[in-house]
Amino acid sequence: MTPDERSRQALAETLVQLRIEHGMSLEAVAAAAAIDVQRLIDVEAGSALPTEAELQALSDAYGVDVPKLFGARYPRLQDYA
């Protein structure tokens, strides 16, 4: 796995985990971040990279700094299974 792929996967896992921790639906996060729901699904699946503006909007929606979206101090999703 390349560094870019690892970053994309870390972002995807962290976004899903944050959404679960905040008890938010995909629709609620998309509305809070002004992002299309399908776009959010793609980013959470790791099949799309968000723009800088989308990263900022998502970090604002969750009340975290952008670096935390890439996994800083968040457990992996599998740890909650």
N, C-alpha and C positions, 0 to 999 in steps of 0.2 A: 504494500500500500504506500503510495507516495505521500509526502507531507501535505499536499493539497487535499488528497482524499481523506487523510486523517483529520484535517481541519474541518472539512465538510461533514464528516461523520460525527465529530465532536459537537459541532454546531447543531446538527440534526437531533442528536440525543439530548443535548441540553435544552433545546427548545421544547421538545416533548416533555421532558421532566419539569421544566418551569410551568408549562401549561397544566400539568397534573397537579403540581404543588399549589398552584393558584386556583385550582378547581374551575378552570375555564374551558369552555368548548372551543373548537376550532373557529366557529363563527364569532364568538366573543373576542378572541384574540385578534382575528382578522379585522373586526370592526374597530377595536381599540387602537390597532396599528394602521388602520386605513389601507389594508392589504387585501387583495382578492383571496377568497377562501382557497381556491385551487392553487394559487401561488404559494400560500402558507403550507398546504398539504405537500406540495413538491419540495419545499425547503425542508420541512420536517422529515421527509423521506430521504433527504440527501441527494435528490436528483436535480436540484436547482440551487444556485447560489444567490443569496439576496444581495440587493444593491446596498450601497452605503446608507442611503436614506431608509431603506427597509430595516437594516440592522439597528439604526438609531430608533426607529419607530417601535421595533420589537423590544429593545432595551427599555424604552420609556413605558411601554405597556406593562412590562414586568417589574419596573422599578429597580433595574440593575444596570451596571455599567456594561458597555459593549464587550469588553474582554471576558466577562462572565458568561456571555452567550457561547463562548468557545470552550466551555467546560471548567472554568476556574472554580474550584471548590464545590463542584456539584457531583454527586455520585452518579455512576452510570445507570441507565434505565434498567438494565438487567438486575441490578441490586434490589429492585423493588418487586421483582417477579415472585 
